[in-house]
Amino acid sequence: MPEAASAPAGTRVQHLVLFRFREEPGPDVEEEMRRQIAAWAGAVPGLRRLRFGRDVGGRADGYQFGLLTEFVDQAALQAYLGHPLHLPFLAWVTARPIDVLRFDYALTAETGLLEPPEA
């Protein structure tokens, strides 16, 4: 497997995760995921965007949930991976029959094709 590229220093990074449960999850599963993820808001340093939702398009190859996080830089993303609020969620996910797809990319002039103005 080729080595992953790294983001230029000081560049924001988006971390996307898709979750596919092997059996259709009930509302209690979605509620538990949302509860754990919502705890990260304001508690994980460098986390500047946090979104979580269920697929509504039916074109996600069976992936039921998506998580989007955005970090101030790659170092903040790396710190989040070992953060005490992320680790229990990671353990919760890995203890279940869930397929997980992860994708990280830098937010640069090349990747930002249409950006809303900064607030």
Phi and psi restraints in degrees (value plus and minus 20) as a CYANA .aco file:
   2 PRO   PHI     -88.3   -48.3
   2 PRO   PSI     132.2   172.2
   3 GLU   PHI     -88.7   -48.7
   3 GLU   PSI     121.3   161.3
   4 ALA   PHI     -89.8   -49.8
   4 ALA   PSI     125.4   165.4
   5 ALA   PHI     -94.0   -54.0
   5 ALA   PSI     138.9   178.9
   6 SER   PHI    -134.7   -94.7
   6 SER   PSI     136.4   176.4
   7 ALA   PHI     -97.4   -57.4
   7 ALA   PSI     126.1   166.1
   8 PRO   PHI     -78.3   -38.3
   8 PRO   PSI     126.3   166.3
   9 ALA   PHI     -72.8   -32.8
   9 ALA   PSI     116.6   156.6
  10 GLY   PHI      57.3    97.3
  10 GLY   PSI     -11.2    28.8
  11 THR   PHI    -117.3   -77.3
  11 THR   PSI     112.6   152.6
  12 ARG   PHI     -81.6   -41.6
  12 ARG   PSI     131.5   171.5
  13 VAL   PHI    -151.9  -111.9
  13 VAL   PSI     113.3   153.3
  14 GLN   PHI    -120.2   -80.2
  14 GLN   PSI     119.9   159.9
  15 HIS   PHI    -142.0  -102.0
  15 HIS   PSI      93.0   133.0
  16 LEU   PHI    -127.4   -87.4
  16 LEU   PSI     119.0   159.0
  17 VAL   PHI    -156.6  -116.6
  17 VAL   PSI     111.8   151.8
  18 LEU   PHI    -133.0   -93.0
  18 LEU   PSI     121.5   161.5
  19 PHE   PHI    -142.1  -102.1
  19 PHE   PSI     108.3   148.3
  20 ARG   PHI    -145.3  -105.3
  20 ARG   PSI      87.6   127.6
  21 PHE   PHI     -98.5   -58.5
  21 PHE   PSI     119.9   159.9
  22 ARG   PHI     -91.5   -51.5
  22 ARG   PSI     -45.4    -5.4
  23 GLU   PHI    -140.2  -100.2
  23 GLU   PSI     124.0   164.0
  24 GLU   PHI     -76.6   -36.6
  24 GLU   PSI     101.5   141.5
  25 PRO   PHI     -97.0   -57.0
  25 PRO   PSI     125.6   165.6
  26 GLY   PHI    -103.3   -63.3
  26 GLY   PSI     155.5   195.5
  27 PRO   PHI     -82.2   -42.2
  27 PRO   PSI     -46.3    -6.3
  28 ASP   PHI     -85.7   -45.7
  28 ASP   PSI     -53.8   -13.8
  29 VAL   PHI     -88.0   -48.0
  29 VAL   PSI     -67.0   -27.0
  30 GLU   PHI     -81.0   -41.0
  30 GLU   PSI     -62.2   -22.2
  31 GLU   PHI     -81.5   -41.5
  31 GLU   PSI     -62.4   -22.4
  32 GLU   PHI     -86.3   -46.3
  32 GLU   PSI     -62.5   -22.5
  33 MET   PHI     -81.2   -41.2
  33 MET   PSI     -67.1   -27.1
  34 ARG   PHI     -81.9   -41.9
  34 ARG   PSI     -60.9   -20.9
  35 ARG   PHI     -80.4   -40.4
  35 ARG   PSI     -67.3   -27.3
  36 GLN   PHI     -86.1   -46.1
  36 GLN   PSI     -64.1   -24.1
  37 ILE   PHI     -86.5   -46.5
  37 ILE   PSI     -61.3   -21.3
  38 ALA   PHI     -80.5   -40.5
  38 ALA   PSI     -47.2    -7.2
  39 ALA   PHI     -85.0   -45.0
  39 ALA   PSI     -39.5     0.5
  40 TRP   PHI     -93.1   -53.1
  40 TRP   PSI     -47.9    -7.9
  41 ALA   PHI     -79.6   -39.6
  41 ALA   PSI     102.5   142.5
  42 GLY   PHI      58.3    98.3
  42 GLY   PSI     -25.3    14.7
  43 ALA   PHI    -132.1   -92.1
  43 ALA   PSI     -40.8    -0.8
  44 VAL   PHI    -120.3   -80.3
  44 VAL   PSI      94.6   134.6
  45 PRO   PHI     -79.0   -39.0
  45 PRO   PSI     117.1   157.1
  46 GLY   PHI      61.9   101.9
  46 GLY   PSI     -22.8    17.2
  47 LEU   PHI    -103.3   -63.3
  47 LEU   PSI      97.4   137.4
  48 ARG   PHI    -133.9   -93.9
  48 ARG   PSI     -30.7     9.3
  49 ARG   PHI    -167.5  -127.5
  49 ARG   PSI     119.4   159.4
  50 LEU   PHI    -166.8  -126.8
  50 LEU   PSI      99.4   139.4
  51 ARG   PHI    -158.0  -118.0
  51 ARG   PSI     124.9   164.9
  52 PHE   PHI    -167.8  -127.8
  52 PHE   PSI     115.3   155.3
  53 GLY   PHI    -184.1  -144.1
  53 GLY   PSI     148.2   188.2
  54 ARG   PHI    -111.9   -71.9
  54 ARG   PSI     123.5   163.5
  55 ASP   PHI     -81.3   -41.3
  55 ASP   PSI     111.0   151.0
  56 VAL   PHI    -134.8   -94.8
  56 VAL   PSI     -23.9    16.1
  57 GLY   PHI    -115.2   -75.2
  57 GLY   PSI     -42.4    -2.4
  58 GLY   PHI      50.3    90.3
  58 GLY   PSI      -2.7    37.3
  59 ARG   PHI    -137.1   -97.1
  59 ARG   PSI      -0.5    39.5
  60 ALA   PHI    -118.7   -78.7
  60 ALA   PSI       4.9    44.9
  61 ASP   PHI      33.5    73.5
  61 ASP   PSI      17.4    57.4
  62 GLY   PHI      67.5   107.5
  62 GLY   PSI     -26.8    13.2
  63 TYR   PHI     -90.8   -50.8
  63 TYR   PSI     104.6   144.6
  64 GLN   PHI    -111.3   -71.3
  64 GLN   PSI     -49.4    -9.4
  65 PHE   PHI    -150.6  -110.6
  65 PHE   PSI     128.5   168.5
  66 GLY   PHI    -147.6  -107.6
  66 GLY   PSI     124.3   164.3
  67 LEU   PHI    -147.5  -107.5
  67 LEU   PSI     109.0   149.0
  68 LEU   PHI    -141.7  -101.7
  68 LEU   PSI     104.8   144.8
  69 THR   PHI    -145.6  -105.6
  69 THR   PSI     129.7   169.7
  70 GLU   PHI    -151.1  -111.1
  70 GLU   PSI     113.4   153.4
  71 PHE   PHI    -138.4   -98.4
  71 PHE   PSI     133.7   173.7
  72 VAL   PHI     -83.3   -43.3
  72 VAL   PSI     -47.5    -7.5
  73 ASP   PHI    -185.9  -145.9
  73 ASP   PSI     157.0   197.0
  74 GLN   PHI     -86.7   -46.7
  74 GLN   PSI     -52.2   -12.2
  75 ALA   PHI     -83.3   -43.3
  75 ALA   PSI     -58.9   -18.9
  76 ALA   PHI     -86.1   -46.1
  76 ALA   PSI     -58.9   -18.9
  77 LEU   PHI     -81.7   -41.7
  77 LEU   PSI     -65.8   -25.8
  78 GLN   PHI     -82.3   -42.3
  78 GLN   PSI     -59.4   -19.4
  79 ALA   PHI     -85.8   -45.8
  79 ALA   PSI     -58.6   -18.6
  80 TYR   PHI     -80.5   -40.5
  80 TYR   PSI     -58.5   -18.5
  81 LEU   PHI     -78.5   -38.5
  81 LEU   PSI     -49.5    -9.5
  82 GLY   PHI    -126.4   -86.4
  82 GLY   PSI     -10.1    29.9
  83 HIS   PHI     -87.8   -47.8
  83 HIS   PSI     123.0   163.0
  84 PRO   PHI     -81.8   -41.8
  84 PRO   PSI     -37.8     2.2
  85 LEU   PHI    -108.7   -68.7
  85 LEU   PSI     -46.6    -6.6
  86 HIS   PHI    -100.3   -60.3
  86 HIS   PSI     -57.7   -17.7
  87 LEU   PHI     -78.7   -38.7
  87 LEU   PSI     -62.6   -22.6
  88 PRO   PHI     -84.8   -44.8
  88 PRO   PSI     -54.9   -14.9
  89 PHE   PHI     -85.8   -45.8
  89 PHE   PSI     -64.3   -24.3
  90 LEU   PHI     -79.5   -39.5
  90 LEU   PSI     -63.4   -23.4
  91 ALA   PHI     -84.0   -44.0
  91 ALA   PSI     -60.1   -20.1
  92 TRP   PHI     -80.8   -40.8
  92 TRP   PSI     -64.8   -24.8
  93 VAL   PHI     -86.4   -46.4
  93 VAL   PSI     -67.7   -27.7
  94 THR   PHI     -90.6   -50.6
  94 THR   PSI     -37.0     3.0
  95 ALA   PHI    -101.6   -61.6
  95 ALA   PSI     -22.3    17.7
  96 ARG   PHI    -140.0  -100.0
  96 ARG   PSI     139.3   179.3
  97 PRO   PHI     -97.8   -57.8
  97 PRO   PSI      62.0   102.0
  98 ILE   PHI    -147.9  -107.9
  98 ILE   PSI     112.1   152.1
  99 ASP   PHI    -107.6   -67.6
  99 ASP   PSI     114.5   154.5
 100 VAL   PHI    -145.9  -105.9
 100 VAL   PSI     112.0   152.0
 101 LEU   PHI    -138.4   -98.4
 101 LEU   PSI     104.5   144.5
 102 ARG   PHI    -137.2   -97.2
 102 ARG   PSI     122.8   162.8
 103 PHE   PHI    -169.7  -129.7
 103 PHE   PSI     105.0   145.0
 104 ASP   PHI    -139.4   -99.4
 104 ASP   PSI     118.9   158.9
 105 TYR   PHI    -170.4  -130.4
 105 TYR   PSI     132.6   172.6
 106 ALA   PHI     -98.4   -58.4
 106 ALA   PSI     123.4   163.4
 107 LEU   PHI    -113.7   -73.7
 107 LEU   PSI      79.9   119.9
 108 THR   PHI    -143.6  -103.6
 108 THR   PSI     160.0   200.0
 109 ALA   PHI     -79.6   -39.6
 109 ALA   PSI     -51.2   -11.2
 110 GLU   PHI     -96.4   -56.4
 110 GLU   PSI     -52.1   -12.1
 111 THR   PHI    -113.6   -73.6
 111 THR   PSI     -41.4    -1.4
 112 GLY   PHI    -109.4   -69.4
 112 GLY   PSI      64.2   104.2
 113 LEU   PHI    -101.3   -61.3
 113 LEU   PSI     -46.5    -6.5
 114 LEU   PHI    -171.5  -131.5
 114 LEU   PSI      87.2   127.2
 115 GLU   PHI    -136.4   -96.4
 115 GLU   PSI     114.1   154.1
 116 PRO   PHI     -89.5   -49.5
 116 PRO   PSI     135.6   175.6
 117 PRO   PHI     -81.8   -41.8
 117 PRO   PSI     125.2   165.2
 118 GLU   PHI     -87.1   -47.1
 118 GLU   PSI     118.4   158.4
